[in-house]
Amino acid sequence: MKRKFFAGLVFSLALPALGQQPVPTAKPAPEPTRAREAQSPPQQQEVPTFTETAETEYVLLPVIVLDKKGRFVDGLEKKDFRVRVDAVPIQVDSFERDDNAPVSMAFLVDTSGSMEIAGKLDNAKRAIRSIVSGRLPGDDFALFAFSEGDVKMVADFSSNSDRLFRALDELDAGGQTALFDAVAATPKLLKGKNAKRAILLFTDGVDNASKLTPEKMAEILQQVSTPVYAFGMKNVMYDLLSEQQRQELFVENLKMLAASSGGKMYLVGGDEELRPLAAKVNSEVRKQYILGFSPSGRGELKYRVVFVSVTKKGNWLVRTRRGYRGTAPEASASVNIQRKEGS
């Protein structure tokens, strides 16, 4: 019997997802050797099962800033940002704003049987090819597929686009969707890669095979460490569905997943809609401002709410992750001075 409990999941917007990241100077994964490149696509490997952790090494915040017309805001500097953790202003240790810096992207593709309808899987493949074909020096990409409760690594991170294309050609649709289980794997997908990163999720949203409970998913979402851009792929019948039928496609939950991680959700039809949006996401990832800070390593390990604002005068839309699990960072010097004066 198909289990459809995704629609019953309540995502709390006050408890979104952010995991700790390596220091922002981490270098991209090395190129594979020629001998390995010549081989056929690697055997699919299972992503390790999720175990909850709360590290305190470093926290990276990929931040997107838009003006009131939705255009990217360039030229901001470290001094233009204010970061609060649990409502307390903190000091930002590192800052990056290089549009030419390399990016890491993990493509997470739903290969359930329903993705075969209306050519949704083929559309996802074309969008991925378009992004990878425009790669810049230092970029690396990985491909994951999910269905029937399993998340498979189809191609590990590499700068070799031909290798990923060969793996992409091997993807076939079949089985049921396990969207919960796919999301559970996301904290592990981009460990140790470039500071600018994203997960691009392609799915029609119908979860009928996940094994995780909504309660476990709520814990996992607090540790998603990378912005998730979710492409909800509808078919020609979508506009004819009732509101209840649309809810079964979990559109709202996909939106919340994306928002909680600092990404965005798009509801798309055919290839003519998907590819331009995928190109837009590719540009957005390159426009990320990367802010970093170190938790203190002292005190309680718990979920902590992050808020980022721009102090420069203007009407800005700032999008980033909204929290992380770990210890509190040190308060900024100005806050400590105010506390001393008030004591």
C-alpha positions, 0 to 999 in steps of 0.5 A: 500500500502506498503511504502518503504521509508527506502531506501531513508533515508540518514544517516549522518556519521558526526551525529551518535548516542550517548545518555547519560547514568547513572553513571557506578556504577549502579547495575543490576536489581534485580532478580524476585521473585520465584512466578513471575518466575513460571508464564507464560511469561508476556503479551507483552507491548508496548514500550513508544513512542519516545520523544526527550530529551537532558540530561546532567547527565553522558555520557558513552562510550563503546570502542572496541579496535582491532589490525591490525589483528582484535584481541581484545586489552587487558590490556589498562589503562585509561591513554592510551585513549584520548577523544575529544568532538567537537575536544577539549580534555576532562578529563575522570572521570571513567574507567572500563576494567573488562572482567568479569563485567556483561552485559545487552543485549536487543534482538530486533527481527523482527517478520514480515511475511518475517522473516518466509521465509527460517527459519530466525526467528527460526535462530534468536531464536537459536542464542539468546538461545546460547548467553543467555545459556552462561550467567555469574553472573550479566548478564541480558537480555530483549526481544523485538519484532517489526512488523506492526509499533509496538515495544513490550516488550516480556520479561523485563530485568531479569537474569532468562534465563528460563523466557526469553526462554519461551517468545522466544518460543511465538514469531511468524512471521506475518505482515509487518516490521517497522524497523524505529519504532523499532530503535526509541525505542532503546534509551529507551531499556537499561536505568539503566542497567549494564555499559556494554550493547548492542542491538542485532537487528535481521531483514531481513531489508525490512521496509514497515510499519514504520510511522516515517519520515527520518527526525525524524529518523535522530533526533532519531539516535543522541540519540541511547545510546547503541551499536547496532549490526545488523544482516541482515538476507538474504535468499538463493535468496540474491546472485541472486538479482540485486544491486537495489533489494539489496538496497531495503533490506537497507543493507547500512542503517543497516551498518550505524545504527550499525556504528553510535552507535559504533556497527557493522552490519553482513549480514548472511545466515543460522544458521551456519553463524549466531550463530558463529557471535552472539557468537563473538558479545557476546565476544566483548561486554564483551571486552568493555572498559567503559569510562565516563565523565560528561557534564558541564550542562552549555551552549548550548544543542546540538549534540556534536561529540566524538572522542576516540583514543589510545595514546599507540604506535601501529596500533589500530582500535578504535570503539565507538559512535561518539556523544551525545546531551547535554552540553559540558564537562569541557576541560582537565587541560592541555588544560586550561593551554595552553589557559592561557599561550596563553592569 
